[in-house]
Amino acid sequence: MDIEKFLSYKIHSELCDDRSIILDFPPPCAGQPHVSRSGRNMHWNTIPRLYNHYNIEDDLVEFNSIDGIANLRNTRGFINHSFEPIDYAGHQFFWNQDNWTNERMLCWPENGDRLFLLHSEQNSSDVAAIVANSTLIDVEPIHWFACGYECAEYWFKNFGIPAFDNWQRPIHHKYICMARQFNAKKQYRLHFLNMLDIKQGVYSLLDHCPESGLTPNDVVSSNTVQPNSFDNHDNDSAYIEMRYQTPINTSFLHVVMESVFHEQKQHLTEKIFKPIVLQQPFVLVGAAYNLDYLRSYGFKTFGDWWDESYDYIQDPQQRLQACADIVNSVAHMDITELYRMRVQMKSVLEHNRKLFYTTFADRCWNDLSAKIASVLEQPS
């Protein structure tokens, strides 16, 4: 079982009550929802599996049929869309209002059922669209920093003690920029690379996008950056090499190319936590106000060393250029100057890493716990 599937179990068993159902979304294939509930496998329509989450002993209801589920009143349905950005337009087949109250959702408002959306994006136009277009049943959003919790509690938890001292680590590269995936929705990464002085740093760019199979010039015809590799392209999001020196951990500046850039939302993934674990300064190439979002959890950023007003630029092209200007400024510094700057940043870098490995995961989990407890206390 992967960690995200396990977290659905954990949320249900620790935070929900016996009348709660968790539906995992998005699923591993074909965009179809997976429903976390009863202990046997059931197959119908688009739900390939049912998971053991429901306590039926006290309800005296037979759950071998959809009718048995429908007859249970005051059920709370939680759609767990916590770990990937929501794409309302791309998944309208699922969010279509006709699907809210049939067996696919296991949610009947006439029986007092309620439907909640667990998600990890603030000020999201996609969440707003789901709420606005749900007419058969109210969808109640519940935000929490899911990827932050996942990284701190599971993915990066065992990287807490580096194998070599951060302050003795050499600086072999002025910046690191990884742009492996560059499909149509992420073509901003190609535009960004074309703004950089790529001779001064190290970057990755595959000759074909692993998602679409397109070449960089298929996606951006004006691209002049050649494919480049510095590792084996495992692209394992859950791994950070700490045992020996690599281009990633011996670069001064970590350019974080986030999953969300053009969209109107604050959403951060595991990418932002790699430089925090490695105690590297970073530039966040993402949607507007994501630095603010990160700082709201107690992390510090690098406004004392460069202009971070890029975080407030609404226009994507201007924000992209402002991020590139910072990277190029660092790229044109002398290595000795970068060593000196890293020493100046030491308190910020140590603060971020300490926060990540101490109280951050608890804050994320306690935030979700309090929000679920609040809605469960409300009368149906």
C-alpha positions in Angstrom: 0.0 0.0 0.0 1.4 3.4 -0.9 1.6 6.2 1.7 -1.2 8.2 0.3 -3.5 5.2 0.4 -2.4 4.5 3.9 -3.1 8.1 4.9 -6.8 7.6 3.9 -6.9 4.8 6.3 -5.2 6.8 9.0 -7.5 9.8 8.5 -10.6 7.6 8.8 -9.4 5.5 11.7 -8.1 8.3 13.8 -10.1 11.3 12.9 -13.5 10.2 11.5 -16.5 8.5 13.1 -18.2 5.2 12.3 -20.5 7.0 9.8 -17.7 8.3 7.7 -16.7 7.1 4.2 -13.5 8.1 2.5 -13.2 8.2 -1.3 -9.7 8.5 -2.7 -9.2 10.8 -5.6 -7.4 11.0 -8.0 -6.8 7.3 -8.3 -3.9 5.5 -9.8 -5.5 4.9 -13.2 -8.2 6.3 -15.5 -9.2 9.1 -13.1 -11.8 6.9 -11.4 -12.5 7.3 -7.7 -11.6 4.6 -5.1 -13.9 4.3 -2.2 -12.6 3.4 1.2 -15.2 1.4 3.2 -16.2 -2.1 3.9 -14.0 -5.1 4.3 -14.9 -7.0 1.1 -14.2 -6.1 -2.5 -17.2 -4.9 -4.5 -17.2 -4.0 -8.1 -19.7 -1.8 -10.0 -19.7 1.0 -12.5 -16.4 3.0 -12.0 -15.4 1.9 -8.5 -12.9 -0.9 -8.8 -12.3 -1.5 -5.1 -13.8 -1.0 -1.7 -11.6 -0.7 1.4 -12.1 -1.7 5.0 -13.0 1.5 6.8 -16.6 1.1 8.0 -17.7 -0.3 11.3 -20.9 -2.2 10.5 -21.2 -4.2 13.8 -23.3 -1.5 15.5 -25.4 -0.5 12.6 -27.1 -3.8 11.8 -27.0 -3.0 8.1 -26.0 -5.4 5.4 -23.4 -3.8 3.2 -23.3 -6.3 0.4 -25.5 -4.1 -1.7 -25.8 -0.4 -2.6 -29.2 -0.4 -1.0 -27.7 -1.2 2.3 -25.4 1.8 2.1 -28.2 4.0 0.9 -30.4 3.1 3.9 -27.9 4.3 6.4 -28.6 7.8 7.4 -26.3 10.7 8.3 -23.3 9.4 6.5 -20.3 11.7 6.1 -18.6 11.2 2.7 -15.0 12.5 2.5 -13.5 12.8 -1.0 -9.7 12.7 -0.3 -8.1 14.9 -3.0 -5.3 15.9 -0.8 -2.1 15.1 -2.7 -2.5 16.4 -6.2 -3.7 19.8 -7.5 -7.4 19.8 -8.3 -8.2 20.1 -12.0 -11.9 20.9 -12.2 -12.1 21.4 -15.9 -10.1 18.2 -16.6 -12.2 16.0 -14.3 -15.7 17.3 -15.0 -16.8 13.8 -15.8 -16.4 13.2 -12.0 -17.5 16.5 -10.7 -20.7 16.5 -12.8 -23.6 17.2 -10.5 -25.4 14.0 -11.8 -22.7 11.9 -10.0 -23.0 13.5 -6.6 -25.9 11.4 -5.3 -25.7 8.0 -7.0 -23.9 4.9 -6.0 -20.6 6.3 -7.3 -20.5 8.8 -4.4 -22.5 6.8 -1.8 -24.1 10.0 -0.7 -27.8 10.7 -0.4 -28.7 14.2 1.0 -32.3 13.1 1.6 -30.9 10.7 4.2 -29.0 13.5 5.9 -25.7 12.7 4.3 -23.0 15.3 3.9 -20.1 15.5 1.5 -16.7 16.9 2.3 -13.7 17.6 0.1 -10.3 17.1 1.7 -7.8 19.2 -0.3 -4.4 20.9 0.0 -4.8 24.2 -1.9 -5.8 27.6 -0.5 -7.7 30.3 -2.4 -8.3 27.8 -5.1 -10.4 28.7 -8.2 -10.9 24.9 -8.7 -12.3 24.3 -5.2 -14.5 27.3 -5.7 -15.8 25.9 -9.0 -16.6 22.6 -7.4 -18.5 24.3 -4.6 -20.3 26.6 -7.0 -21.4 23.9 -9.4 -22.6 21.4 -6.8 -26.4 21.9 -6.8 -27.7 18.5 -5.6 -25.6 18.4 -2.4 -23.4 21.0 -0.7 -19.7 20.2 -1.0 -17.9 21.4 2.1 -14.1 22.0 1.5 -11.6 21.1 4.2 -8.1 22.3 3.6 -4.9 20.9 5.2 -1.2 20.9 4.2 -1.3 17.3 3.1 2.0 17.2 1.1 3.8 18.9 4.0 2.6 16.3 6.4 3.4 13.4 4.0 6.9 14.6 3.5 7.7 15.4 7.2 6.1 12.3 8.7 7.0 9.7 6.0 8.9 10.6 2.9 11.8 12.6 4.3 11.6 11.7 8.0 14.7 9.5 7.9 16.8 12.1 6.2 17.0 14.1 9.5 20.7 13.4 10.1 22.9 14.2 7.0 25.9 12.1 6.4 28.2 15.1 5.8 28.2 18.5 7.5 26.2 21.1 5.7 28.6 23.9 6.4 31.6 21.9 5.1 29.8 20.8 2.0 31.4 22.2 -1.1 29.6 24.4 -3.6 30.2 22.8 -7.0 27.3 24.5 -8.8 25.8 27.9 -8.4 22.3 26.6 -8.9 20.3 23.4 -9.6 17.2 23.4 -11.8 15.3 20.3 -12.6 12.8 20.4 -15.4 12.2 16.8 -16.4 8.5 17.0 -17.1 7.5 19.8 -19.6 4.1 18.8 -21.0 1.7 21.5 -22.2 0.5 22.4 -18.7 4.2 22.7 -17.5 5.7 24.3 -20.5 6.6 27.3 -18.2 9.6 25.2 -17.2 11.0 25.3 -20.7 10.4 29.1 -20.9 12.2 29.5 -17.6 15.2 27.5 -18.7 15.5 29.7 -21.8 15.7 32.7 -19.5 18.7 31.4 -17.6 22.4 31.6 -18.1 22.5 27.8 -18.2 26.3 27.7 -18.4 26.5 28.9 -14.8 24.4 26.2 -13.2 23.3 22.6 -13.7 19.9 21.6 -15.0 18.1 18.5 -16.2 16.0 18.3 -19.3 15.0 15.1 -21.0 14.9 14.8 -24.8 11.3 13.6 -24.5 8.8 14.5 -21.8 8.1 11.3 -19.8 4.3 12.1 -19.7 3.6 13.2 -23.3 6.5 11.8 -25.2 7.0 15.2 -26.9 10.4 16.9 -27.4 11.2 20.3 -25.8 10.8 21.9 -29.2 7.4 20.2 -29.8 6.2 22.0 -26.7 8.0 25.3 -27.2 9.1 25.8 -30.8 11.4 28.7 -29.8 13.3 26.5 -27.3 17.1 26.7 -27.5 18.1 24.7 -24.4 19.5 21.3 -25.2 18.6 18.2 -23.2 20.9 17.6 -20.3 21.3 14.9 -17.7 23.2 14.8 -14.4 21.7 11.7 -12.9 19.9 8.5 -14.0 16.5 10.3 -14.1 14.8 8.0 -11.5 12.9 11.1 -10.5 12.0 9.5 -7.2 10.1 12.2 -5.3 10.5 10.4 -2.0 14.3 10.2 -2.1 17.1 12.7 -1.2 20.7 11.5 -1.6 22.6 12.2 1.6 25.4 9.7 1.5 27.7 11.3 -1.0 28.0 14.5 -3.0 25.7 15.0 -6.0 24.9 18.0 -8.2 21.7 18.4 -6.2 23.3 18.5 -2.7 26.4 20.5 -3.8 24.5 23.4 -5.5 24.1 26.7 -3.7 20.7 27.7 -4.9 17.8 25.2 -5.4 15.3 26.3 -8.0 12.0 24.7 -7.1 9.9 24.1 -10.1 6.5 23.5 -8.6 3.6 21.6 -10.1 1.3 24.6 -10.0 2.3 27.8 -11.8 -0.4 29.4 -13.9 -3.3 28.3 -11.7 -5.0 30.6 -9.1 -4.3 28.7 -5.9 -1.6 28.1 -3.3 -0.5 24.5 -3.5 3.0 23.1 -2.6 4.4 19.6 -3.1 7.4 17.6 -1.9 9.6 19.8 -4.2 9.7 22.7 -1.8 10.9 20.5 1.1 14.0 19.1 -0.6 16.0 22.3 -0.2 14.7 22.7 3.3 16.1 19.2 4.2 19.4 20.0 2.4 19.6 23.4 4.0 19.8 25.3 0.7 18.3 28.6 -0.2 15.6 28.4 -2.8 13.7 30.3 -5.4 10.1 29.1 -5.7 8.9 29.0 -9.3 5.2 28.5 -8.6 1.9 30.2 -8.5 1.5 33.6 -6.8 1.5 33.9 -3.0 3.0 30.4 -2.5 6.0 31.9 -0.5 3.4 33.6 1.7 1.7 30.2 2.1 4.9 28.5 3.1 5.7 31.3 5.6 2.3 31.0 7.2 3.5 27.6 8.6 6.5 29.3 10.2 9.2 28.8 7.5 11.5 31.6 6.7 12.6 32.7 3.2 15.3 34.8 1.7 14.1 38.3 1.3 17.2 39.6 3.1 19.3 38.5 0.2 17.2 39.0 -2.9 13.9 40.5 -3.9 11.0 38.1 -3.1 8.3 40.4 -4.4 8.0 38.0 -7.3 5.6 36.0 -5.0 3.1 38.8 -5.4 3.3 39.2 -9.2 0.0 38.1 -10.7 1.1 38.0 -14.3 2.7 34.6 -14.9 5.3 35.8 -17.5 6.4 38.7 -15.3 6.6 36.4 -12.2 8.7 33.9 -14.3 11.1 36.6 -15.4 11.5 37.9 -11.8 12.4 34.4 -10.6 14.9 34.1 -13.5 16.5 37.4 -12.6 17.3 36.1 -9.1 18.8 32.9 -10.5 20.9 34.8 -13.0 22.1 37.2 -10.3 23.3 34.3 -8.2 24.8 32.6 -11.3 27.0 35.7 -11.9 28.4 35.8 -8.4 31.8 34.4 -7.5 31.8 31.0 -5.7 33.6 32.7 -2.7 30.7 35.1 -2.4 28.2 32.3 -2.4 30.1 30.6 0.5 29.9 33.8 2.4 26.3 34.2 1.7 25.5 30.7 2.8 27.1 31.4 6.2 25.0 34.6 6.5 21.9 32.4 5.8 22.8 29.8 8.4 20.2 30.8 11.0 17.4 30.7 8.3 18.5 27.4 6.9 18.8 25.8 10.3 15.5 27.2 11.4 13.6 25.7 8.4 15.2 22.3 8.8 14.5 22.2 12.5 10.9 23.2 12.1 10.4 20.6 9.4 11.7 17.8 11.6 10.1 18.9 14.9 6.6 20.6 15.0 5.6 20.9 11.4 4.0 17.5 10.8 2.0 17.8 14.1 0.7 21.2 13.1 -0.5 19.9 9.7 -2.2 16.8 11.3 -3.7 18.7 14.2 -5.1 21.3 11.8 -6.9 18.5 9.9 -8.0 16.9 13.1 -9.6 20.1 14.4 -11.4 20.8 11.2 -12.8 17.3 10.9 -13.8 17.3 14.6 -15.6 20.6 14.0 -17.7 19.3 11.1 -18.5 16.0 12.8 -19.9 17.9 15.8 -22.3 19.8 13.6 -25.9 18.4 13.4 -26.8 16.8 10.1 
